[in-house]
Each structure stands twice: as structure tokens, then as C-alpha cells.
Amino acid sequence: MQSTIEIRQLKAFLALVAQGSVTAAAQTLGFAQSTISEALSSLERALGTPLFLRRRGSHELVLTEAGQALLPHAHAVLAQIADAHVAVAAVTTGARARVAIASNESLSTYILAPQLHRLRRQWPNTTFEVTVMLCAGVRSGVESGEYDLGMILEPGGNALPIRDGARTIISSDVPLVMFAQPAHPLARSPRTPVPRDALAEYPLYISDAAGDFHLLVRHYLEHDGLPGPRIHPTGSVESVKRSVLGDEHAIGLLPAYALADELRDRRMVSLRVQPGPPRMSLEVLTSRTRSEHPATRQLILAMAAAYLPGKRAAIG
């Protein structure tokens, strides 16, 4: 009698293949490491053969021939299950379905969250799952079919190619804002431009310690060879704001959409730095290997309408 292969086992298997370690797979799926290990062990027992080679002295997992053989079928089985959910969801908003979304932190908080609030009311039995990660992880997750939709900020005009996915440009002109408390020394003459090298005396807080945004900021501050400020990555947009509010000499750098309330209420002021910070492109990536839930296109169009009223997103 053949042992039954379970969906949870295939999900754990594919997560291990995509992430390369039990720890990363557990974080991606939101399970304990022991749960992932047990799922893999039970899958290997069900199939009667090992799926990974475990090299002595290394944490690297390498697929066996059996694992390689299983891989396309695991993708196909999960894709068919997703297709079934989407097909039913397309004819009734009451059907149970899942839309997996990957996003960087600022986009998830300020652009995505308000639109999901509306969609959850319209699709009460569809689960919209959001995972926050760096933009490189968003791209790879969409390309591998792990996520239905991904949101990223790209350096303006430098969009990386995406395989097995489609790209929607919500805006190609997202400004970054250098900001401080109103009492900051560089903010006392708001009409006078601040030379870029004048920032060197002050601590600069940004959200990311790695990734595209971090590299873009470093290039902006260092490409001319002049002294620059010491960069302090804080881990989140909120902690950037709190760091600046807690130190009258601190400077922050964030996308403009993340600062709208603080600038309007004059809790923060923008600094007219010359040359100014670079612009970025706000993009949505969608997977071509997963069936598109009807709410996915609604979400993209709603975000485009909210960010650029009266304009249509560029879809490619």
C-alpha cells in the first residue's frame, strides 16, 4: 500500500529547494524548523527514498536524483491546487482562496495596506498573506512562483529583468526625502540649498542594512568622493522616524510616501540637499507560473489609482 503524499510536505520540500536551508524555509512558510524537518522526513518515508544529500561539514542541501524527479511534479501539484482555488474564486467572492504577496516594508505599510483593507471586505474568504523582505527576495520569490505578487522599489531607470513574471510600473518617479526636525541646524534656512557634503557632520538614519535601497544611498553619498554622513540602518521605517525625532541633529532618508503625515504636520521638514537624493521606481511583479486570482489585478489597479490619481499603470 502506497503512503499518501501530503500538500504540507510538498510545500516544505519546495521551500527547502528555494531557500537552501531548513531555517530559511521555516521562516518563509511561518513554521517551526522542527515542522519543516518532520515534513521532509515523512515525505521521504512516503516515497521510500532520500530527496536531499546532506554533505558532511556543510549545511548545504543538494537534491538527489529522486528529488530532481519530484521537483516538477511538486510544482505542478501545488499549481493545480492554486488553479482550483482561483477558478472557484472567480465565480464567487465567498470562495476560499489565498493570494501570497511579497513586499518591502515601506510599500507594505504605506501603499499596500490601505488597498488590502478594502479588498478583504470585498473578498471575505480570500486570505491575503503579506511577507516583508528585501527587494531581491521579492524578485526571486515571484520568479519561482512562491508568491502571486511582489512589490519593490527599483533605482530609477535600472529595472532588473524578471523571468517567468510580468512587471507593472506604478510610478517611475518616486522621490526620496532627506528630512530632519524643524530645529535642525540645516533646516534653519529652508530656502537655502544644503550642499551634499554638509551632511557629513550629522548621523543619517535609513531603514535597510543591505539590498538595493542601501546600495543606492551609499552610491549617492560616496560617488563624488566627498565626505559623507555615517549611515545608521535601523531595520524599519518607524524606527528611522523615531531616531530622527529623538535627536535634533539626526537626519533621515525615506521615500516621500512614508513621510506625508509628518511633513504635513511639521513634525519633520525636508532638507533641500544639492544634488538631491535619487528617484526610484515603484513596481509590482506578478508570477506567470501561478493562476491569477481576480483580486490581484484589482489590487494593482487600485494601487495605481491611489498613487497616481487619474493615470494608468504601465504594464509590461
DAMO-V196782 format. One record per residue. RES is the residue in one small letter. SS is DSSP state (a for helix, b for strand, c for the rest). OMEGA is omega in whole degrees, 0 to 359 (* if undefined). NEAR is the number of other C-alpha atoms within 12 Angstrom. Layout:
# DAMO-V196782
RES;SS;OMEGA;NEAR
RES;SS;OMEGA;NEAR
This chain:
# DAMO-V196782
m;c;181;5
q;c;174;9
s;c;182;12
t;c;173;16
i;c;184;25
e;c;181;21
i;a;182;24
r;a;179;25
q;a;179;31
l;a;178;36
k;a;178;37
a;a;179;44
f;a;181;45
l;a;178;42
a;a;177;37
l;a;179;35
v;a;184;33
a;a;188;30
q;a;175;26
g;c;179;24
s;c;179;27
v;a;181;33
t;a;181;25
a;a;178;24
a;a;179;30
a;a;179;28
q;a;180;23
t;a;183;35
l;a;181;30
g;c;180;20
f;c;172;21
a;c;179;18
q;a;180;22
s;a;179;17
t;a;179;23
i;a;180;31
s;a;180;27
e;a;180;20
a;a;179;30
l;a;180;37
s;a;181;24
s;a;176;26
l;a;178;33
e;a;176;28
r;a;181;19
a;a;182;20
l;a;178;23
g;c;181;17
t;c;175;20
p;c;179;25
l;c;180;31
f;b;169;31
l;b;179;20
r;b;185;17
r;c;181;12
r;c;179;9
g;c;180;7
s;c;176;11
h;c;183;16
e;c;176;18
l;b;181;26
v;b;180;24
l;b;170;24
t;c;176;19
e;a;178;14
a;a;178;20
g;a;177;28
q;a;180;20
a;a;181;17
l;a;191;27
l;a;182;26
p;a;179;19
h;a;177;20
a;a;177;27
h;a;184;28
a;a;181;21
v;a;181;23
l;a;177;28
a;a;179;28
q;a;177;18
i;a;177;22
a;a;178;29
d;a;180;24
a;a;179;22
h;a;182;29
v;a;180;31
a;a;179;21
v;a;181;22
a;a;182;29
a;c;182;22
v;c;177;17
t;c;178;20
t;c;180;24
g;c;182;19
a;c;178;21
r;c;179;25
a;b;182;33
r;b;173;34
v;b;182;39
a;b;185;34
i;b;174;42
a;b;185;39
s;b;168;39
n;c;191;37
e;a;184;34
s;a;178;35
l;a;178;40
s;a;185;35
t;a;192;24
y;a;182;28
i;a;186;36
l;a;188;42
a;a;181;25
p;a;180;19
q;a;178;28
l;a;178;30
h;a;179;20
r;a;183;18
l;a;180;28
r;a;176;26
r;a;181;17
q;a;181;22
w;c;189;29
p;c;181;21
n;c;173;22
t;b;178;29
t;b;176;28
f;b;184;32
e;b;182;26
v;b;175;29
t;b;181;32
v;b;181;29
m;c;175;31
l;c;186;32
c;a;179;37
a;a;177;28
g;a;177;29
v;a;181;40
r;a;182;41
s;a;180;32
g;a;177;40
v;a;181;36
e;a;182;29
s;c;182;31
g;c;179;37
e;c;181;42
y;c;176;43
d;c;190;46
l;b;177;46
g;b;178;49
m;b;183;50
i;b;167;47
l;b;178;47
e;b;169;40
p;b;185;32
g;c;177;25
g;c;183;19
n;c;183;17
a;c;178;25
l;c;178;22
p;c;178;17
i;c;177;25
r;c;176;19
d;c;179;22
g;b;177;32
a;b;184;30
r;b;174;33
t;b;179;33
i;b;178;35
i;b;175;37
s;b;177;36
s;b;185;27
d;b;178;24
v;b;182;29
p;b;168;27
l;b;185;34
v;b;170;32
m;b;187;41
f;b;181;48
a;b;172;43
q;c;178;31
p;c;182;27
a;c;182;24
h;c;180;29
p;a;181;23
l;a;182;33
a;a;185;29
r;c;176;18
s;c;189;17
p;c;182;19
r;c;181;12
t;c;178;13
p;c;180;20
v;b;176;25
p;b;184;21
r;a;183;28
d;a;176;25
a;a;179;25
l;a;188;38
a;a;183;22
e;a;191;20
y;c;176;27
p;c;180;28
l;b;181;34
y;b;174;39
i;b;186;41
s;c;191;33
d;c;176;31
a;c;180;20
a;c;176;22
g;c;187;26
d;a;182;30
f;a;180;35
h;a;180;28
l;a;179;22
l;a;180;27
v;a;180;38
r;a;179;29
h;a;180;18
y;a;184;28
l;a;190;32
e;a;190;20
h;c;181;16
d;c;178;13
g;c;179;12
l;c;179;16
p;c;179;19
g;c;180;24
p;c;173;27
r;c;184;22
i;b;178;29
h;b;174;27
p;b;184;29
t;c;178;24
g;c;181;25
s;c;177;29
v;a;182;30
e;a;181;26
s;a;172;23
v;a;181;35
k;a;181;37
r;a;178;25
s;a;180;30
v;a;178;35
l;a;182;26
g;c;183;19
d;c;185;23
e;c;177;26
h;c;183;26
a;c;175;37
i;b;175;43
g;b;176;48
l;b;183;50
l;b;171;46
p;b;185;37
a;a;183;33
y;a;181;30
a;a;185;33
l;c;188;31
a;a;183;22
d;a;183;15
e;a;178;25
l;a;179;23
r;a;181;14
d;c;179;12
r;c;171;18
r;c;175;23
m;c;173;37
v;b;177;35
s;b;178;38
l;c;180;37
r;c;182;26
v;b;177;30
q;b;354;18
p;c;184;20
g;c;177;24
p;c;180;34
p;c;176;33
r;b;182;27
m;b;180;31
s;b;178;32
l;b;187;44
e;b;174;44
v;b;178;47
l;b;177;45
t;b;184;44
s;b;174;37
r;c;181;24
t;c;179;27
r;c;175;35
s;c;185;35
e;c;173;33
h;c;181;39
p;a;179;28
a;a;181;37
t;a;180;39
r;a;176;25
q;a;181;20
l;a;181;38
i;a;181;40
l;a;179;28
a;a;179;28
m;a;178;36
a;a;180;29
a;a;181;20
a;a;183;23
y;a;180;29
l;c;182;23
p;c;177;14
g;c;180;12
k;c;178;16
r;c;178;19
a;c;176;28
a;b;185;22
i;b;182;19
g;c;*;16
